[in-house]
């Protein structure tokens, strides 16, 4: 009977050792995982200037909407290289560029699928990028989009971006949008 007890204890200890060895390193107790509560969280605040009017637009339409009279702009695709600044004024200190695209993806109301790289060109995060991909409905008070990655200081980033329209010129379509981005990296 003692021999069976020793075998059972040996088996349990061996299985426990294998289970521990099989767990990925970042999930072991005492080691911080990327994106965990112990990862640094950075709050980025800036203004996004989307200028579709001439002269010198920073966003251009590359595909027209399916129905040009529709208010949803379904099927439209714009490509952007919009400035990011510290304040809402266009001459405010530059922080970077929002490079990517937004497309009309809602048939019922104005709703975009927005894919963009927030490319930082000044300050602590110069040369780093945060990538955002999500739904953006410009007439909603606050829009939330996920941060899906990044480079440089934001490698392995995740988090979210909140956008609020600061100003919108309904005649030209030009907009200034306030962004608060929370990034774990």
Residue pairs with C-beta under 8 A, 6 or more apart in sequence:
20 28
25 31
26 32
26 33
26 34
27 33
32 38
32 39
33 39
34 156
34 184
34 185
35 156
35 158
35 184
35 185
36 184
39 184
39 185
40 184
40 185
41 159
41 182
41 183
41 184
42 154
42 182
42 183
42 185
43 180
43 181
43 182
44 118
44 125
44 130
44 179
44 180
44 181
44 182
44 183
45 178
45 179
45 180
45 181
46 84
46 85
46 86
46 95
46 96
46 178
46 179
46 181
47 84
47 85
47 86
47 87
47 88
47 92
47 166
47 176
47 177
47 178
47 179
48 82
48 83
48 84
48 98
48 163
48 176
48 177
48 178
48 179
49 58
49 82
49 83
49 84
49 85
49 90
49 175
49 176
50 58
50 59
50 80
50 82
50 174
50 175
50 176
50 177
51 57
51 58
51 59
51 82
51 174
52 58
52 59
52 60
52 61
52 78
52 172
52 173
52 174
53 169
53 172
53 173
53 174
58 80
58 81
58 82
58 83
59 78
59 79
59 80
59 81
59 82
59 102
60 78
60 79
60 80
61 76
61 77
61 78
62 77
62 78
62 79
63 75
63 76
63 77
63 103
64 75
64 76
65 72
65 73
65 74
65 75
65 76
65 104
66 74
66 75
67 74
67 75
71 109
71 110
72 104
72 106
72 107
72 108
72 109
72 110
72 111
73 104
73 110
74 104
74 105
74 106
74 107
75 103
75 104
76 103
76 104
77 101
77 102
77 103
77 104
78 101
78 102
78 103
79 100
79 101
80 98
80 99
80 100
80 101
80 102
80 116
81 97
81 98
81 99
82 97
82 98
82 99
83 90
83 94
83 96
83 97
83 98
84 94
84 95
84 96
84 97
84 98
84 118
84 120
84 179
85 92
85 93
85 94
85 95
86 92
86 93
86 95
87 93
88 166
88 167
88 176
88 178
90 176
93 122
94 121
94 122
95 120
95 121
95 122
95 123
96 118
96 119
96 120
96 121
96 122
96 125
97 118
97 119
97 121
98 116
98 117
98 118
98 119
99 116
99 117
99 119
100 114
100 115
100 116
100 117
101 114
101 115
101 116
102 112
102 113
102 114
102 115
102 116
102 136
103 112
103 113
104 110
104 111
104 112
105 111
105 112
105 113
105 135
106 112
106 137
109 137
109 139
110 137
110 138
110 139
111 135
111 136
111 137
112 135
112 136
112 137
112 138
113 133
113 134
113 135
113 136
114 132
114 133
114 134
114 135
114 136
114 145
115 132
115 133
116 131
116 132
116 133
117 129
117 130
117 131
117 132
118 129
118 130
118 131
118 132
118 181
119 129
120 126
120 127
120 128
120 129
120 130
121 127
124 153
125 152
125 153
125 154
127 152
128 150
128 151
128 152
128 153
128 154
129 150
129 151
129 152
129 154
130 147
130 149
130 150
130 154
130 157
130 161
130 181
130 183
131 147
131 148
131 149
131 150
131 157
132 145
132 146
132 147
132 148
132 161
132 181
133 145
133 146
133 148
134 144
134 145
134 146
134 161
135 143
135 145
136 143
136 145
136 163
137 143
138 165
138 168
138 175
139 165
141 164
142 162
142 163
142 164
143 162
143 163
143 164
144 160
144 161
144 162
144 163
145 160
145 161
145 163
146 158
146 159
146 160
146 161
147 157
147 158
147 159
147 160
147 161
147 181
147 182
147 183
148 158
149 156
149 157
149 158
150 156
150 157
150 183
150 185
153 185
154 183
154 185
155 185
156 185
157 183
157 184
157 185
158 183
158 184
158 185
159 181
159 182
159 183
159 184
160 181
160 182
161 179
161 180
161 181
161 182
162 179
162 180
162 181
163 177
163 178
163 179
164 177
164 178
165 175
165 176
165 177
165 178
166 175
166 176
166 177
166 178
167 175
167 176
168 174
168 175
168 176
169 175
